[in-house]
Amino acid sequence: MTPQRPIPLPVKCAYSAFMAVLLPVYLYYYGPTNFLYVCDFALLLTLIGIWTEKPLLVSMPLVGIGALQMLWVADYIFNLAGISLTGLTDYMFEQHRSKFLRGLSLFHAWLPFLLIFLVFRTGYDRRALAAWIAASWALILICFFFMPPAQQNPGLMPVNINYVWGPSDFVAQTWVPQPVWIAGLMFLLPLVAYLPVHLLLMRFAPRAR
């Protein structure tokens, strides 16, 4: 069993400094509901985990967003070449959006790599898959029942959080009944996005104490 290695203080301070900027800015422009997005929830979880050095708290966000953020990175690279691969990062190239806000959103590109580093320092906690699934289910249901749906001209207001109404923020999906869409998010995402990362970490990452 690999002994736990402390997370370097400069890493903790650098991440905390970034969050000290991002938190008030996001709260001002987007409001607190923005942190219901799984990627933003992962930011908060990482902040706690990076100081407590609890393997579960850094393992959970890596399992939950690792694969999806790698897709974000790929889409961003393609967009730099003028190709919209999935549409995930189209907003990063909308000129009416603040460059400063778009710059903060680049955390999607480096956060998964930071989490890989953190997990290899603390070890991988194998409870992370079940814990993240439970957390993601709660976020999905909260966003579906209580947060604004997709709508025209939402501005900066978070709508359709975690894509609970479909892939577009402007109109709800009509391909399948809405309960089927929600069930798909809750059961397919763990299979195609969370489980593969979990299996890779079980194979290659040191095991947490």
PASEBA-1860 file (N, C-alpha, C; in nm, 3 decimals):
! residues 209
1> MTPQRPIP> 0.085/-0.119/0.000/0.000/0.000/0.000/0.089/0.124/0.000 ~ 0.065/0.215/-0.092/0.150/0.331/-0.107/0.124/0.431/0.004 ~ 0.228/0.480/0.071/0.207/0.579/0.176/0.158/0.711/0.118 ~ 0.080/0.780/0.198/0.026/0.907/0.153/0.137/1.011/0.149 ~ 0.146/1.087/0.039/0.245/1.193/0.026/0.171/1.326/0.033 ~ 0.220/1.420/0.110/0.147/1.546/0.123/0.144/1.624/-0.007 ~ 0.039/1.700/-0.024/0.026/1.787/-0.141/0.114/1.910/-0.117 ~ 0.200/1.946/-0.211/0.293/2.058/-0.190/0.219/2.188/-0.158
9> LPVKCAYS> 0.275/2.265/-0.066/0.213/2.391/-0.025/0.197/2.488/-0.141 ~ 0.295/2.501/-0.232/0.274/2.594/-0.345/0.152/2.558/-0.430 ~ 0.125/2.428/-0.445/0.007/2.385/-0.520/-0.120/2.429/-0.447 ~ -0.122/2.410/-0.316/-0.237/2.452/-0.237/-0.259/2.603/-0.247 ~ -0.152/2.679/-0.235/-0.164/2.825/-0.238/-0.206/2.876/-0.376 ~ -0.149/2.817/-0.482/-0.184/2.861/-0.617/-0.331/2.832/-0.647 ~ -0.378/2.714/-0.611/-0.518/2.679/-0.636/-0.610/2.769/-0.553 ~ -0.573/2.793/-0.428/-0.656/2.877/-0.341/-0.662/3.020/-0.393
17> AFMAVLLP> -0.550/3.069/-0.447/-0.549/3.204/-0.503/-0.642/3.213/-0.624 ~ -0.639/3.111/-0.707/-0.731/3.108/-0.822/-0.876/3.108/-0.774 ~ -0.907/3.025/-0.675/-1.044/3.018/-0.625/-1.085/3.148/-0.555 ~ -0.990/3.217/-0.495/-1.020/3.345/-0.430/-1.064/3.449/-0.532 ~ -1.019/3.433/-0.656/-1.065/3.521/-0.764/-1.195/3.469/-0.824 ~ -1.198/3.341/-0.854/-1.314/3.285/-0.925/-1.442/3.292/-0.842 ~ -1.436/3.259/-0.715/-1.559/3.251/-0.634/-1.637/3.382/-0.632 ~ -1.578/3.494/-0.595/-1.657/3.618/-0.593/-1.701/3.663/-0.732
25> VYLYYYGP> -1.617/3.639/-0.832/-1.653/3.680/-0.969/-1.772/3.599/-1.018 ~ -1.769/3.469/-1.000/-1.879/3.385/-1.043/-2.007/3.415/-0.965 ~ -1.993/3.439/-0.836/-2.110/3.472/-0.756/-2.173/3.603/-0.804 ~ -2.090/3.698/-0.842/-2.141/3.828/-0.888/-2.209/3.817/-1.024 ~ -2.145/3.751/-1.119/-2.197/3.746/-1.255/-2.302/3.637/-1.275 ~ -2.283/3.522/-1.212/-2.370/3.407/-1.239/-2.463/3.372/-1.122 ~ -2.424/3.407/-1.001/-2.505/3.370/-0.885/-2.465/3.234/-0.830 ~ -2.514/3.201/-0.711/-2.472/3.076/-0.645/-2.516/2.950/-0.717
33> TNFLYVCD> -2.625/2.957/-0.797/-2.671/2.835/-0.864/-2.571/2.786/-0.968 ~ -2.476/2.870/-1.008/-2.376/2.826/-1.104/-2.292/2.711/-1.049 ~ -2.282/2.703/-0.917/-2.201/2.598/-0.856/-2.275/2.465/-0.846 ~ -2.393/2.460/-0.907/-2.461/2.331/-0.922/-2.412/2.257/-1.046 ~ -2.344/2.327/-1.137/-2.279/2.256/-1.248/-2.177/2.159/-1.189 ~ -2.171/2.039/-1.246/-2.081/1.939/-1.189/-1.935/1.986/-1.192 ~ -1.898/2.060/-1.297/-1.759/2.106/-1.306/-1.727/2.209/-1.199 ~ -1.824/2.296/-1.168/-1.802/2.396/-1.063/-1.812/2.333/-0.924
41> FALLLTLI> -1.899/2.235/-0.909/-1.904/2.160/-0.785/-1.771/2.089/-0.761 ~ -1.712/2.038/-0.869/-1.581/1.973/-0.858/-1.474/2.071/-0.813 ~ -1.483/2.196/-0.855/-1.389/2.299/-0.810/-1.393/2.313/-0.658 ~ -1.514/2.322/-0.604/-1.530/2.338/-0.459/-1.480/2.216/-0.384 ~ -1.514/2.098/-0.437/-1.472/1.973/-0.373/-1.319/1.964/-0.372 ~ -1.258/2.006/-0.482/-1.112/2.002/-0.490/-1.049/2.099/-0.391 ~ -1.109/2.214/-0.373/-1.056/2.312/-0.278/-1.052/2.253/-0.136 ~ -1.158/2.184/-0.098/-1.161/2.121/0.034/-1.060/2.006/0.040
49> GIWTEKPL> -1.058/1.925/-0.066/-0.969/1.810/-0.068/-0.823/1.847/-0.069 ~ -0.789/1.958/-0.134/-0.649/1.995/-0.148/-0.589/2.037/-0.014 ~ -0.674/2.089/0.076/-0.624/2.130/0.208/-0.637/2.018/0.310 ~ -0.742/1.939/0.302/-0.758/1.830/0.398/-0.676/1.707/0.359 ~ -0.638/1.701/0.230/-0.565/1.586/0.175/-0.640/1.455/0.195 ~ -0.773/1.464/0.190/-0.857/1.345/0.196/-0.863/1.282/0.057 ~ -0.816/1.161/0.041/-0.818/1.099/-0.093/-0.956/1.097/-0.157 ~ -1.060/1.074/-0.079/-1.194/1.067/-0.137/-1.233/1.199/-0.202
57> LVSMPLVG> -1.193/1.311/-0.143/-1.236/1.442/-0.192/-1.163/1.486/-0.318 ~ -1.049/1.426/-0.348/-0.985/1.455/-0.477/-1.012/1.344/-0.578 ~ -1.045/1.225/-0.528/-1.079/1.115/-0.618/-1.216/1.135/-0.682 ~ -1.312/1.184/-0.603/-1.448/1.203/-0.655/-1.453/1.294/-0.777 ~ -1.397/1.415/-0.771/-1.406/1.501/-0.890/-1.332/1.446/-1.010 ~ -1.222/1.373/-0.989/-1.151/1.316/-1.103/-1.236/1.210/-1.172 ~ -1.301/1.124/-1.094/-1.392/1.026/-1.152/-1.507/1.094/-1.225 ~ -1.558/1.201/-1.164/-1.679/1.265/-1.217/-1.657/1.350/-1.341
65> IGALQMLW> -1.546/1.423/-1.346/-1.528/1.517/-1.457/-1.409/1.483/-1.546 ~ -1.329/1.384/-1.508/-1.207/1.354/-1.584/-1.233/1.333/-1.731 ~ -1.321/1.240/-1.765/-1.348/1.211/-1.906/-1.418/1.328/-1.974 ~ -1.513/1.389/-1.906/-1.589/1.499/-1.967/-1.501/1.620/-1.992 ~ -1.407/1.648/-1.900/-1.320/1.763/-1.920/-1.217/1.737/-2.029 ~ -1.176/1.612/-2.046/-1.088/1.581/-2.157/-1.158/1.605/-2.290 ~ -1.290/1.576/-2.293/-1.369/1.608/-2.412/-1.374/1.758/-2.433 ~ -1.386/1.834/-2.323/-1.385/1.980/-2.331/-1.253/2.028/-2.392
73> VADYIFNL> -1.142/1.971/-2.346/-1.011/2.009/-2.397/-1.002/1.981/-2.547 ~ -1.047/1.863/-2.588/-1.043/1.828/-2.730/-1.128/1.924/-2.812 ~ -1.246/1.956/-2.762/-1.335/2.046/-2.834/-1.274/2.185/-2.845 ~ -1.208/2.229/-2.738/-1.145/2.362/-2.739/-1.032/2.367/-2.842 ~ -0.951/2.262/-2.848/-0.842/2.258/-2.944/-0.896/2.262/-3.087 ~ -1.002/2.186/-3.112/-1.063/2.188/-3.245/-1.120/2.327/-3.276 ~ -1.180/2.390/-3.176/-1.236/2.524/-3.197/-1.127/2.625/-3.230 ~ -1.010/2.608/-3.171/-0.898/2.696/-3.204/-0.863/2.685/-3.352
81> AGISLTGL> -0.889/2.568/-3.409/-0.862/2.546/-3.552/-0.984/2.579/-3.637 ~ -1.089/2.632/-3.575/-1.208/2.672/-3.648/-1.310/2.563/-3.669 ~ -1.298/2.454/-3.591/-1.391/2.342/-3.604/-1.464/2.322/-3.472 ~ -1.597/2.330/-3.476/-1.677/2.304/-3.356/-1.705/2.154/-3.349 ~ -1.635/2.085/-3.263/-1.644/1.939/-3.256/-1.774/1.894/-3.191 ~ -1.803/1.946/-3.073/-1.925/1.907/-3.001/-2.010/2.027/-2.960 ~ -1.955/2.146/-2.969/-2.026/2.265/-2.924/-2.002/2.298/-2.778 ~ -1.928/2.213/-2.706/-1.906/2.234/-2.563/-1.835/2.365/-2.534
89> TDYMFEQH> -1.744/2.404/-2.622/-1.663/2.522/-2.595/-1.693/2.638/-2.688 ~ -1.803/2.633/-2.757/-1.838/2.743/-2.848/-1.845/2.876/-2.773 ~ -1.892/2.872/-2.648/-1.908/2.995/-2.571/-1.773/3.064/-2.546 ~ -1.664/2.986/-2.550/-1.531/3.044/-2.527/-1.487/3.134/-2.641 ~ -1.559/3.130/-2.753/-1.521/3.208/-2.870/-1.628/3.311/-2.907 ~ -1.725/3.332/-2.817/-1.829/3.432/-2.840/-1.777/3.568/-2.794 ~ -1.762/3.659/-2.887/-1.696/3.786/-2.859/-1.774/3.874/-2.763 ~ -1.906/3.853/-2.751/-1.982/3.936/-2.660/-1.960/3.897/-2.514
97> RSKFLRGL> -1.897/3.783/-2.492/-1.866/3.740/-2.355/-1.735/3.803/-2.310 ~ -1.728/3.837/-2.182/-1.609/3.898/-2.125/-1.487/3.808/-2.141 ~ -1.376/3.865/-2.187/-1.252/3.788/-2.198/-1.207/3.738/-2.061 ~ -1.232/3.819/-1.960/-1.192/3.780/-1.825/-1.269/3.656/-1.780 ~ -1.401/3.654/-1.802/-1.482/3.539/-1.764/-1.442/3.416/-1.845 ~ -1.414/3.437/-1.974/-1.371/3.324/-2.057/-1.234/3.273/-2.010 ~ -1.150/3.364/-1.965/-1.020/3.323/-1.914/-1.033/3.238/-1.788 ~ -1.123/3.277/-1.698/-1.146/3.197/-1.578/-1.198/3.058/-1.614
105> SLFHAWLP> -1.277/3.051/-1.720/-1.336/2.924/-1.759/-1.233/2.826/-1.815 ~ -1.113/2.873/-1.837/-1.008/2.782/-1.884/-0.969/2.679/-1.778 ~ -1.024/2.693/-1.657/-0.997/2.590/-1.556/-1.043/2.453/-1.606 ~ -1.140/2.449/-1.697/-1.182/2.321/-1.751/-1.066/2.247/-1.818 ~ -0.969/2.323/-1.869/-0.859/2.261/-1.942/-0.752/2.204/-1.849 ~ -0.727/2.272/-1.735/-0.618/2.225/-1.649/-0.663/2.149/-1.525 ~ -0.791/2.161/-1.487/-0.836/2.094/-1.365/-0.819/1.943/-1.369 ~ -0.853/1.873/-1.479/-0.836/1.727/-1.477/-0.691/1.685/-1.457
113> FLLIFLVF> -0.598/1.761/-1.511/-0.456/1.727/-1.494/-0.410/1.753/-1.350 ~ -0.462/1.860/-1.290/-0.433/1.884/-1.149/-0.487/1.770/-1.063 ~ -0.609/1.726/-1.093/-0.669/1.618/-1.014/-0.592/1.487/-1.029 ~ -0.540/1.460/-1.148/-0.457/1.341/-1.166/-0.334/1.350/-1.074 ~ -0.271/1.466/-1.072/-0.156/1.486/-0.984/-0.194/1.465/-0.838 ~ -0.306/1.522/-0.796/-0.349/1.512/-0.657/-0.378/1.367/-0.618 ~ -0.444/1.295/-0.707/-0.477/1.155/-0.677/-0.351/1.070/-0.666 ~ -0.251/1.100/-0.748/-0.127/1.024/-0.737/-0.046/1.063/-0.613
121> RTGYDRRA> -0.078/1.178/-0.554/-0.014/1.215/-0.427/-0.085/1.150/-0.308 ~ -0.216/1.150/-0.311/-0.291/1.102/-0.195/-0.329/0.954/-0.207 ~ -0.330/0.903/-0.330/-0.382/0.770/-0.355/-0.528/0.778/-0.398 ~ -0.573/0.677/-0.470/-0.711/0.675/-0.520/-0.800/0.603/-0.421 ~ -0.907/0.669/-0.381/-1.007/0.611/-0.291/-1.115/0.544/-0.376 ~ -1.126/0.414/-0.364/-1.216/0.337/-0.451/-1.363/0.361/-0.421 ~ -1.393/0.431/-0.316/-1.533/0.468/-0.288/-1.578/0.585/-0.375 ~ -1.485/0.644/-0.449/-1.514/0.766/-0.523/-1.624/0.748/-0.627
129> LAAWIAAS> -1.627/0.633/-0.694/-1.728/0.612/-0.798/-1.868/0.620/-0.740 ~ -1.894/0.544/-0.634/-2.028/0.544/-0.574/-2.062/0.681/-0.515 ~ -1.963/0.745/-0.453/-1.987/0.875/-0.392/-2.018/0.981/-0.498 ~ -1.945/0.977/-0.611/-1.972/1.076/-0.715/-2.108/1.050/-0.782 ~ -2.141/0.925/-0.805/-2.271/0.895/-0.865/-2.383/0.951/-0.777 ~ -2.373/0.931/-0.646/-2.476/0.983/-0.554/-2.481/1.135/-0.561 ~ -2.366/1.201/-0.562/-2.363/1.346/-0.568/-2.419/1.397/-0.701 ~ -2.382/1.331/-0.811/-2.429/1.376/-0.942/-2.579/1.356/-0.958
137> WALILICF> -2.631/1.248/-0.903/-2.776/1.227/-0.907/-2.848/1.338/-0.832 ~ -2.796/1.375/-0.717/-2.858/1.483/-0.640/-2.855/1.614/-0.719 ~ -2.743/1.644/-0.783/-2.732/1.767/-0.861/-2.828/1.766/-0.980 ~ -2.838/1.653/-1.047/-2.927/1.642/-1.163/-3.072/1.665/-1.121 ~ -3.115/1.603/-1.014/-3.254/1.615/-0.970/-3.284/1.756/-0.921 ~ -3.191/1.817/-0.849/-3.211/1.955/-0.803/-3.225/2.048/-0.923 ~ -3.136/2.030/-1.022/-3.139/2.118/-1.140/-3.266/2.098/-1.222 ~ -3.314/1.975/-1.229/-3.434/1.949/-1.308/-3.558/2.005/-1.242
145> FFMPPAQQ> -3.572/1.985/-1.112/-3.695/2.024/-1.044/-3.696/2.170/-0.998 ~ -3.581/2.229/-0.975/-3.581/2.360/-0.911/-3.510/2.472/-0.988 ~ -3.429/2.438/-1.089/-3.354/2.541/-1.160/-3.421/2.574/-1.293 ~ -3.392/2.693/-1.351/-3.455/2.734/-1.477/-3.424/2.639/-1.592 ~ -3.524/2.609/-1.675/-3.501/2.522/-1.791/-3.434/2.598/-1.904 ~ -3.411/2.529/-2.014/-3.358/2.596/-2.134/-3.456/2.704/-2.178 ~ -3.404/2.817/-2.226/-3.490/2.928/-2.266/-3.414/3.023/-2.356 ~ -3.488/3.096/-2.436/-3.428/3.194/-2.526/-3.371/3.311/-2.447
153> NPGLMPVN> -3.255/3.358/-2.491/-3.191/3.477/-2.434/-3.176/3.471/-2.282 ~ -3.110/3.371/-2.230/-3.094/3.362/-2.085/-2.992/3.461/-2.029 ~ -2.910/3.521/-2.116/-2.804/3.608/-2.067/-2.701/3.526/-1.992 ~ -2.654/3.581/-1.879/-2.556/3.509/-1.797/-2.622/3.420/-1.692 ~ -2.755/3.426/-1.683/-2.824/3.345/-1.584/-2.806/3.196/-1.615 ~ -2.762/3.116/-1.518/-2.749/2.972/-1.543/-2.885/2.908/-1.570 ~ -2.899/2.846/-1.685/-3.020/2.774/-1.721/-2.980/2.636/-1.772 ~ -3.075/2.543/-1.768/-3.047/2.408/-1.818/-2.917/2.354/-1.757
161> INYVWGPS> -2.901/2.374/-1.628/-2.777/2.335/-1.560/-2.758/2.185/-1.570 ~ -2.639/2.145/-1.607/-2.602/2.004/-1.626/-2.682/1.937/-1.737 ~ -2.733/2.020/-1.829/-2.800/1.970/-1.950/-2.921/1.881/-1.918 ~ -2.990/1.915/-1.810/-3.105/1.832/-1.771/-3.224/1.850/-1.865 ~ -3.219/1.953/-1.952/-3.325/1.972/-2.051/-3.277/1.948/-2.192 ~ -3.157/1.895/-2.206/-3.103/1.868/-2.339/-2.971/1.939/-2.361 ~ -2.911/1.922/-2.478/-2.778/1.979/-2.504/-2.777/2.129/-2.530 ~ -2.893/2.190/-2.554/-2.900/2.333/-2.584/-2.956/2.411/-2.466
169> DFVAQTWV> -2.896/2.527/-2.439/-2.948/2.615/-2.334/-3.068/2.696/-2.381 ~ -3.097/2.692/-2.512/-3.199/2.780/-2.567/-3.333/2.711/-2.592 ~ -3.331/2.579/-2.606/-3.455/2.506/-2.630/-3.443/2.366/-2.571 ~ -3.550/2.318/-2.511/-3.548/2.184/-2.452/-3.549/2.078/-2.560 ~ -3.483/1.967/-2.533/-3.478/1.857/-2.629/-3.618/1.795/-2.645 ~ -3.643/1.743/-2.764/-3.773/1.679/-2.793/-3.755/1.539/-2.850 ~ -3.634/1.485/-2.841/-3.607/1.353/-2.898/-3.677/1.243/-2.820 ~ -3.678/1.255/-2.689/-3.738/1.153/-2.603/-3.817/1.223/-2.494
177> PQPVWIAG> -3.912/1.154/-2.428/-3.980/1.215/-2.313/-3.878/1.260/-2.209 ~ -3.909/1.368/-2.140/-3.812/1.426/-2.048/-3.767/1.328/-1.938 ~ -3.857/1.246/-1.879/-3.808/1.148/-1.779/-3.706/1.051/-1.837 ~ -3.720/1.017/-1.965/-3.622/0.928/-2.028/-3.488/0.998/-2.039 ~ -3.490/1.126/-2.074/-3.366/1.202/-2.083/-3.295/1.206/-1.947 ~ -3.371/1.234/-1.841/-3.312/1.240/-1.707/-3.256/1.104/-1.666 ~ -3.330/0.998/-1.694/-3.282/0.863/-1.663/-3.154/0.833/-1.740 ~ -3.147/0.881/-1.864/-3.026/0.861/-1.942/-2.906/0.929/-1.879
185> LMFLLPLV> -2.926/1.053/-1.832/-2.817/1.122/-1.765/-2.772/1.048/-1.639 ~ -2.870/0.996/-1.565/-2.838/0.935/-1.436/-2.773/0.798/-1.450 ~ -2.806/0.726/-1.556/-2.756/0.588/-1.566/-2.652/0.569/-1.676 ~ -2.660/0.647/-1.785/-2.561/0.631/-1.891/-2.430/0.702/-1.859 ~ -2.439/0.820/-1.798/-2.316/0.891/-1.764/-2.223/0.808/-1.675 ~ -2.275/0.743/-1.571/-2.186/0.658/-1.491/-2.119/0.548/-1.574 ~ -2.191/0.494/-1.672/-2.135/0.385/-1.752/-2.030/0.434/-1.851 ~ -2.057/0.547/-1.917/-1.968/0.589/-2.026/-1.863/0.691/-1.982
193> AYLPVHLL> -1.887/0.763/-1.872/-1.795/0.869/-1.833/-1.725/0.843/-1.699 ~ -1.797/0.786/-1.602/-1.738/0.770/-1.468/-1.666/0.636/-1.453 ~ -1.732/0.528/-1.495/-1.675/0.394/-1.474/-1.540/0.375/-1.544 ~ -1.524/0.419/-1.670/-1.392/0.400/-1.734/-1.279/0.468/-1.658 ~ -1.304/0.589/-1.606/-1.201/0.659/-1.528/-1.172/0.583/-1.400 ~ -1.277/0.537/-1.335/-1.261/0.458/-1.212/-1.174/0.335/-1.237 ~ -1.200/0.264/-1.345/-1.124/0.143/-1.375/-0.978/0.175/-1.406 ~ -0.954/0.284/-1.477/-0.817/0.324/-1.507/-0.742/0.360/-1.379
201> LMRFAPRA> -0.809/0.431/-1.290/-0.744/0.470/-1.165/-0.717/0.349/-1.076 ~ -0.809/0.254/-1.074/-0.786/0.132/-0.998/-0.665/0.057/-1.052 ~ -0.645/0.065/-1.181/-0.535/-0.009/-1.244/-0.401/0.062/-1.228 ~ -0.398/0.195/-1.241/-0.270/0.264/-1.250/-0.238/0.355/-1.131 ~ -0.338/0.402/-1.058/-0.311/0.495/-0.948/-0.279/0.419/-0.820 ~ -0.195/0.476/-0.734/-0.171/0.413/-0.604/-0.301/0.413/-0.524 ~ -0.316/0.313/-0.441/-0.438/0.300/-0.362/-0.427/0.382/-0.233 ~ -0.532/0.454/-0.202/-0.533/0.533/-0.080/-0.531/0.445/0.043
209> R> -0.473/0.498/0.149/-0.475/0.424/0.275/-0.615/0.423/0.332
END
